[in-house]
């Protein structure tokens, strides 16, 4: 096997030069609204056929690995997709009332008073923040395994003439798979500590003592459901964040892109609103499917309050995100020449390492302050909803579930460590060290 020093000699990237601007005349074809909608439907149909062909191509491998992958796919599959399908069809969703950040901040009194009384709430928030940062650091590990010559080859491919499709495949596929693994690992502690936070509320409502151990025991009793839901929600959230990033798709007209993005935002919003009652429901011991059913009934019963709360919470998170983006730009400015490698290309790994600072500050604000208010308010609304239908919440107690979930989580952590330690032996380093050929 070749050493890292030999690999660096296999590809020599040239120092980048500024490209001369060459204006070109662009022919623009006018299209009616109907034609744009028809083209959009055709693009969706072609994408569906393409995905079907890809699935058929990998079918033999999928069937071969099915005995190993089926238990995990069943465990973490989206069993509550029906929530989005039902909520997005609600006519009320198209007539969202005017909201204000006061719809969120007005609830801060209850959350803060409960937080000051039950200090474990902020402890759970801090732990969620810590694991989010650890997940980002874990994702950076694979980013650092990709040598600078590969990043340079990707940049030269993007800047070069002709079709640039596939230029980033060498980095996209492994980073995507590694990212899914990171989300899977992080979603376990996030789910447990989120459920523990909700457990604090229900114990307080029942005039029972709330302690870290008592809350953790209750949340771990439904660990599989918490883990599964937060993994699904994490994938959907990360996917939507990526979709919101600027994209240069020369095959998609701007009008069709606007329609597609509006549809994606509508489905994402329907998911977030529709699953508002999932966390409180799983806190009291319901499985994922029943939590989805209960959430739909809960949202329909308290629609106005939930939509206003969600909209205000999302708006404040957007503001935090914009501030984090500005912080990232400022960080890049302070980096100066450190943002570039010796070859003249961007030092991608170093840039993402410095990005941990604005990301850490933004996630700290969300995880320690905003998210606890949101979760506690949802649990409070859910408690009122259960009282209105004559049901009394009962916290789960099942230590066996906790042990099995922790063991599986530990096994996945060990496998991840093995990938990190033996990446050279399994050939992963060679795969990540292959530059783009163009």
C-alpha positions as CSV (number, residue, x, y, z in Angstrom):
1,X,0.0,0.0,0.0
2,X,1.4,3.4,-0.9
3,X,2.2,5.9,1.8
4,X,0.6,9.3,2.2
5,X,3.8,10.9,0.9
6,X,3.7,8.8,-2.3
7,X,0.0,9.6,-2.7
8,X,0.7,13.4,-2.6
9,X,3.0,12.9,-5.6
10,X,0.4,11.1,-7.7
11,X,-1.4,14.3,-8.4
12,X,0.0,17.8,-8.7
13,X,-2.5,20.6,-8.8
14,X,-1.6,23.8,-10.5
15,X,-1.9,27.2,-8.7
16,X,-5.2,28.7,-9.7
17,X,-5.4,31.7,-12.0
18,X,-8.2,34.2,-12.3
19,X,-10.4,33.5,-15.3
20,X,-11.0,36.2,-17.9
21,X,-14.6,37.3,-18.1
22,X,-16.2,36.5,-21.4
23,X,-19.7,37.8,-21.8
24,X,-22.1,35.5,-23.7
25,X,-25.5,36.2,-25.2
26,X,-28.1,34.0,-23.5
27,X,-31.3,33.0,-25.3
28,X,-34.3,33.1,-23.0
29,X,-37.4,31.3,-24.0
30,X,-40.6,32.6,-22.6
31,X,-42.9,30.0,-21.0
32,X,-46.4,30.2,-19.7
33,X,-47.3,29.1,-16.2
34,X,-48.9,26.0,-17.5
35,X,-45.8,25.0,-19.5
36,X,-43.6,25.5,-16.4
37,X,-45.9,23.3,-14.3
38,X,-45.9,20.6,-17.1
39,X,-42.1,20.7,-17.2
40,X,-41.9,20.5,-13.5
41,X,-44.2,17.4,-13.5
42,X,-42.1,15.8,-16.2
43,X,-38.9,16.5,-14.2
44,X,-40.5,14.8,-11.2
45,X,-41.6,11.8,-13.3
46,X,-38.1,11.4,-14.8
47,X,-36.5,11.7,-11.4
48,X,-38.9,9.0,-10.1
49,X,-38.0,6.7,-13.0
50,X,-34.3,7.3,-12.5
51,X,-34.6,6.5,-8.8
52,X,-36.5,3.3,-9.7
53,X,-33.7,2.3,-12.1
54,X,-31.0,2.9,-9.5
55,X,-33.0,0.9,-7.0
56,X,-33.4,-2.0,-9.5
57,X,-29.6,-1.9,-10.3
58,X,-28.7,-2.3,-6.6
59,X,-31.5,-4.9,-5.9
60,X,-29.2,-8.0,-5.9
61,X,-26.8,-6.3,-3.4
62,X,-29.8,-5.1,-1.3
63,X,-31.3,-8.6,-1.2
64,X,-27.9,-10.1,-0.2
65,X,-27.4,-7.7,2.7
66,X,-31.1,-7.8,3.7
67,X,-30.6,-10.1,6.7
68,X,-28.2,-7.6,8.2
69,X,-29.8,-4.3,7.1
70,X,-33.5,-5.2,7.5
71,X,-33.6,-4.9,11.3
72,X,-32.0,-1.5,11.2
73,X,-34.2,-0.3,8.3
74,X,-37.3,-1.4,10.1
75,X,-36.2,0.2,13.3
76,X,-35.3,3.6,11.8
77,X,-37.7,3.8,8.8
78,X,-40.2,6.7,8.7
79,X,-43.3,5.0,10.1
80,X,-45.1,8.4,10.5
81,X,-44.8,9.7,7.0
82,X,-48.5,9.9,6.9
83,X,-48.3,12.9,9.3
84,X,-47.0,15.1,6.5
85,X,-49.4,13.7,4.0
86,X,-52.4,14.5,6.2
87,X,-51.3,17.9,7.6
88,X,-50.2,19.3,4.2
89,X,-53.8,18.8,2.9
90,X,-55.3,20.8,5.8
91,X,-56.9,24.0,4.4
92,X,-55.9,25.8,7.6
93,X,-52.2,25.4,6.7
94,X,-52.7,27.6,3.6
95,X,-54.2,30.3,5.8
96,X,-51.5,30.7,8.5
97,X,-52.4,33.6,10.8
98,X,-50.0,36.5,11.4
99,X,-47.6,35.5,14.1
100,X,-45.2,37.4,16.3
101,X,-42.1,36.3,18.2
102,X,-44.2,37.1,21.3
103,X,-46.1,33.9,20.6
104,X,-42.8,32.2,21.5
105,X,-41.3,34.6,24.1
106,X,-44.6,34.9,26.0
107,X,-44.0,31.3,27.1
108,X,-40.6,32.0,28.4
109,X,-42.0,32.7,31.9
110,X,-43.2,29.2,32.4
111,X,-40.1,27.6,30.9
112,X,-37.7,29.8,33.0
113,X,-39.7,29.3,36.2
114,X,-39.7,25.5,35.7
115,X,-36.0,25.7,34.7
116,X,-35.0,27.6,37.8
117,X,-37.0,25.1,39.9
118,X,-35.9,22.0,38.0
119,X,-32.3,22.8,37.1
120,X,-31.9,19.5,35.3
121,X,-33.7,21.0,32.3
122,X,-30.7,23.2,31.5
123,X,-28.4,20.3,32.1
124,X,-30.3,18.3,29.5
125,X,-30.0,21.3,27.1
126,X,-26.3,21.5,27.7
127,X,-25.8,17.8,27.0
128,X,-27.7,18.1,23.8
129,X,-25.5,20.9,22.7
130,X,-22.3,18.9,23.6
131,X,-23.4,15.9,21.5
132,X,-24.3,18.1,18.5
133,X,-20.8,19.6,18.6
134,X,-19.3,16.1,19.0
135,X,-21.3,15.0,16.0
136,X,-19.9,17.8,13.9
137,X,-16.4,17.0,15.1
138,X,-17.0,13.4,14.1
139,X,-18.1,14.4,10.6
140,X,-14.9,16.5,10.3
141,X,-12.9,13.4,10.8
142,X,-13.7,12.1,7.3
143,X,-13.4,15.6,5.9
144,X,-9.8,15.6,7.1
145,X,-9.1,12.1,5.5
146,X,-9.6,13.7,2.1
147,X,-6.1,15.0,1.1
148,X,-5.7,18.5,-0.3
149,X,-4.9,17.3,-3.9
150,X,-8.4,15.8,-4.1
151,X,-10.0,19.1,-3.1
152,X,-7.8,20.9,-5.7
153,X,-8.9,18.5,-8.4
154,X,-12.5,19.0,-7.5
155,X,-12.1,22.8,-7.7
156,X,-10.3,22.6,-11.0
157,X,-13.0,20.4,-12.4
158,X,-15.7,22.9,-11.3
159,X,-13.7,25.8,-12.8
160,X,-12.9,24.0,-16.0
161,X,-14.8,24.1,-19.3
162,X,-17.6,21.7,-20.2
163,X,-20.0,19.8,-18.0
164,X,-19.2,20.0,-14.3
165,X,-21.7,17.3,-13.2
166,X,-20.0,14.7,-11.1
167,X,-17.0,16.9,-10.1
168,X,-17.9,16.6,-6.4
169,X,-18.9,12.9,-6.4
170,X,-15.5,11.8,-4.9
171,X,-16.3,13.8,-1.8
172,X,-20.1,13.8,-1.8
173,X,-20.9,10.1,-1.6
174,X,-18.5,9.2,1.3
175,X,-19.3,12.4,3.2
176,X,-23.1,11.8,2.8
177,X,-22.8,8.2,4.1
178,X,-20.6,9.3,7.0
179,X,-23.0,12.2,7.7
180,X,-25.9,9.7,8.0
181,X,-23.8,7.7,10.5
182,X,-23.1,10.8,12.5
183,X,-26.8,11.7,12.5
184,X,-27.6,8.2,13.7
185,X,-25.2,8.4,16.6
186,X,-26.1,12.0,17.6
187,X,-29.9,11.3,17.4
188,X,-29.7,8.8,20.3
189,X,-28.5,11.2,23.0
190,X,-30.6,14.1,21.5
191,X,-33.7,11.9,21.7
192,X,-32.9,10.7,25.3
193,X,-32.2,14.2,26.7
194,X,-35.2,15.7,24.8
195,X,-37.5,13.1,26.3
196,X,-36.0,13.6,29.7
197,X,-36.7,17.4,29.4
198,X,-40.3,16.6,28.6
199,X,-40.4,14.1,31.5
200,X,-39.5,16.9,33.8
201,X,-42.6,18.8,32.8
202,X,-45.0,15.8,33.3
203,X,-43.4,15.1,36.7
204,X,-43.9,18.7,37.7
205,X,-47.6,18.6,36.6
206,X,-48.1,15.5,38.7
207,X,-46.5,17.1,41.7
208,X,-43.7,14.5,41.8
209,X,-40.0,15.1,42.5
210,X,-38.0,15.5,39.3
211,X,-34.3,14.4,39.3
212,X,-31.8,13.7,36.6
213,X,-31.9,9.9,37.3
214,X,-35.7,9.7,37.4
215,X,-36.0,11.7,34.2
216,X,-33.4,9.6,32.4
217,X,-35.0,6.3,33.6
218,X,-38.3,7.3,32.1
219,X,-36.8,8.6,28.8
220,X,-34.6,5.5,28.4
221,X,-37.7,3.3,28.8
222,X,-38.9,4.5,25.4
223,X,-35.4,4.8,23.9
224,X,-36.1,3.0,20.6
225,X,-38.9,5.4,19.8
226,X,-37.0,8.5,20.8
227,X,-34.0,7.4,18.8
228,X,-36.0,6.5,15.7
229,X,-38.0,9.7,15.7
230,X,-35.0,12.0,16.2
231,X,-33.0,10.2,13.5
232,X,-35.8,10.6,11.0
233,X,-36.3,14.2,12.0
234,X,-32.6,14.9,11.9
235,X,-32.3,13.5,8.3
236,X,-35.3,15.6,7.2
237,X,-33.9,18.7,8.8
238,X,-30.4,18.3,7.4
239,X,-31.8,17.6,4.0
240,X,-33.8,20.8,4.1
241,X,-30.9,22.8,5.2
242,X,-28.8,21.5,2.3
243,X,-31.7,22.2,-0.1
244,X,-31.8,25.8,1.1
245,X,-28.1,26.4,0.1
246,X,-27.5,28.2,-3.2
247,X,-27.5,25.7,-6.1
248,X,-26.3,26.1,-9.7
249,X,-28.6,23.8,-11.6
250,X,-28.4,24.9,-15.3
251,X,-31.0,22.3,-16.3
252,X,-33.8,23.8,-14.1
253,X,-35.4,27.1,-15.0
254,X,-35.8,29.7,-12.2
255,X,-39.5,29.5,-12.3
256,X,-39.6,25.8,-11.9
257,X,-36.9,26.0,-9.2
258,X,-39.1,28.5,-7.3
259,X,-42.1,26.1,-7.5
260,X,-40.0,23.2,-6.4
261,X,-38.6,25.0,-3.4
262,X,-42.0,26.3,-2.4
263,X,-43.3,22.7,-2.4
264,X,-40.3,21.5,-0.4
265,X,-40.8,24.2,2.2
266,X,-44.5,23.4,2.4
267,X,-43.8,19.7,3.0
268,X,-41.0,20.5,5.6
269,X,-43.3,22.9,7.4
270,X,-46.1,20.4,7.4
271,X,-43.7,17.8,8.9
272,X,-42.6,20.1,11.7
273,X,-46.1,21.2,12.5
274,X,-47.6,17.7,12.2
275,X,-45.0,16.1,14.5
276,X,-45.4,18.7,17.2
277,X,-47.2,16.1,19.4
278,X,-44.8,13.2,18.7
279,X,-42.3,14.1,21.4
280,X,-44.8,14.6,24.2
281,X,-46.6,11.4,23.1
282,X,-43.5,9.3,23.2
283,X,-42.5,10.8,26.5
284,X,-45.6,9.2,28.0
285,X,-44.7,5.9,26.5
286,X,-46.4,5.6,23.1
287,X,-44.7,4.0,20.2
288,X,-43.8,5.9,17.0
289,X,-46.9,5.0,15.0
290,X,-49.3,5.8,17.8
291,X,-47.3,9.0,18.5
292,X,-47.9,10.1,14.9
293,X,-51.6,9.4,15.2
294,X,-51.9,11.2,18.5
295,X,-49.9,14.1,17.1
296,X,-52.3,14.6,14.2
297,X,-55.3,14.7,16.7
298,X,-53.3,17.1,18.9
299,X,-52.4,19.4,16.1
300,X,-56.0,19.6,14.8
301,X,-57.3,20.3,18.3
302,X,-54.8,23.1,19.1
303,X,-53.9,24.1,15.5
304,X,-53.7,27.9,16.0
305,X,-51.5,27.8,19.1
306,X,-49.1,25.2,17.6
307,X,-48.7,27.0,14.3
308,X,-48.0,30.3,16.0
309,X,-45.5,28.7,18.3
310,X,-43.8,26.8,15.5
311,X,-43.7,29.9,13.2
312,X,-42.2,32.1,16.0
313,X,-39.7,29.5,17.0
314,X,-38.6,28.9,13.4
315,X,-38.3,32.7,12.8
316,X,-36.0,33.1,15.9
317,X,-33.9,30.1,14.8
318,X,-33.6,31.7,11.3
319,X,-32.3,34.9,12.9
320,X,-29.8,32.9,14.9
321,X,-28.8,31.1,11.6
322,X,-28.3,34.3,9.8
323,X,-26.1,35.6,12.6
324,X,-24.1,32.4,12.5
325,X,-23.7,32.8,8.7
326,X,-22.4,36.4,9.3
327,X,-20.1,34.9,12.0
328,X,-18.8,32.4,9.5
329,X,-18.0,35.1,7.0
330,X,-16.2,37.1,9.7
331,X,-14.3,34.0,10.6
332,X,-13.2,33.5,7.0
333,X,-12.1,37.1,6.9
334,X,-10.0,36.7,10.0
335,X,-8.4,33.5,8.6
336,X,-7.0,35.5,5.7
337,X,-4.3,33.5,3.9
338,X,-4.9,30.5,6.2
339,X,-8.0,29.8,4.2
340,X,-5.8,28.8,1.3
341,X,-3.5,25.8,0.9
342,X,0.0,25.9,-0.5
343,X,-1.3,24.9,-3.9
344,X,-3.5,28.1,-4.0
345,X,-6.8,26.2,-3.6
346,X,-9.1,26.6,-0.6
347,X,-8.0,24.7,2.5
348,X,-11.5,23.0,2.9
349,X,-10.6,21.1,6.0
350,X,-9.1,24.0,7.9
351,X,-12.1,26.3,6.9
352,X,-14.6,23.8,8.3
353,X,-12.5,23.4,11.5
354,X,-12.7,27.1,12.1
355,X,-16.4,27.1,11.4
356,X,-16.9,25.2,14.6
357,X,-16.8,28.5,16.5
358,X,-19.9,30.2,14.9
359,X,-21.7,26.8,14.7
360,X,-21.0,26.2,18.4
361,X,-22.4,29.6,19.4
362,X,-25.5,29.2,17.3
363,X,-26.3,25.7,18.5
364,X,-25.7,26.7,22.1
365,X,-28.4,29.4,21.8
366,X,-30.8,27.0,20.2
367,X,-30.1,23.9,22.3
368,X,-29.7,25.5,25.7
369,X,-32.3,28.3,25.5
370,X,-34.7,28.2,22.6
371,X,-35.3,24.4,22.3
372,X,-36.1,23.9,26.0
373,X,-38.8,26.6,25.8
374,X,-40.2,25.0,22.7
375,X,-40.3,21.5,24.1
376,X,-41.7,22.5,27.5
377,X,-44.4,24.6,25.8
378,X,-45.4,21.7,23.5
379,X,-45.6,19.4,26.5
380,X,-47.7,21.9,28.4
381,X,-50.1,22.2,25.5
382,X,-50.2,18.4,25.2
383,X,-51.0,18.1,28.9
384,X,-53.9,20.5,28.4
385,X,-55.1,18.5,25.4
386,X,-55.0,15.2,27.3
387,X,-56.9,16.8,30.1
388,X,-59.5,18.0,27.7
389,X,-60.2,14.5,26.3
390,X,-60.1,12.9,29.8
391,X,-56.8,11.1,29.5
392,X,-54.1,11.0,32.2
393,X,-50.4,10.8,31.2
394,X,-48.4,7.9,32.6
395,X,-44.7,7.8,32.3
396,X,-43.1,4.5,31.0
397,X,-41.0,2.2,33.2
398,X,-39.1,-0.5,31.2
399,X,-35.5,-0.9,32.2
400,X,-35.0,-3.8,29.6
401,X,-35.7,-1.4,26.7
402,X,-33.1,1.0,28.0
403,X,-30.4,-1.8,28.3
404,X,-31.0,-3.1,24.7
405,X,-30.9,0.4,23.2
406,X,-27.7,1.4,25.1
407,X,-26.1,-1.9,24.0
408,X,-27.0,-1.3,20.3
409,X,-25.8,2.3,20.6
410,X,-22.5,1.1,22.1
411,X,-22.0,-1.4,19.3
412,X,-22.5,1.3,16.6
413,X,-20.0,3.5,18.5
414,X,-17.4,0.7,18.5
415,X,-17.9,0.0,14.8
416,X,-17.4,3.8,14.2
417,X,-14.2,3.7,16.1
418,X,-13.0,0.7,14.2
419,X,-13.7,2.5,10.9
420,X,-11.6,5.5,12.2
421,X,-8.7,3.3,13.4
422,X,-8.6,0.8,10.5
423,X,-9.5,3.1,7.6
424,X,-6.2,2.3,5.8
425,X,-6.6,-1.5,6.2
426,X,-10.2,-1.5,4.8
427,X,-9.2,0.7,1.8
428,X,-11.2,3.7,2.8
429,X,-8.1,6.0,2.7
430,X,-7.3,4.9,-0.9
431,X,-10.8,5.7,-2.0
432,X,-10.8,9.1,-0.5
433,X,-7.3,9.9,-1.9
434,X,-8.4,9.4,-5.6
435,X,-8.4,12.8,-7.3
436,X,-11.0,13.7,-10.0
437,X,-9.8,13.0,-13.5
438,X,-11.0,15.4,-16.2
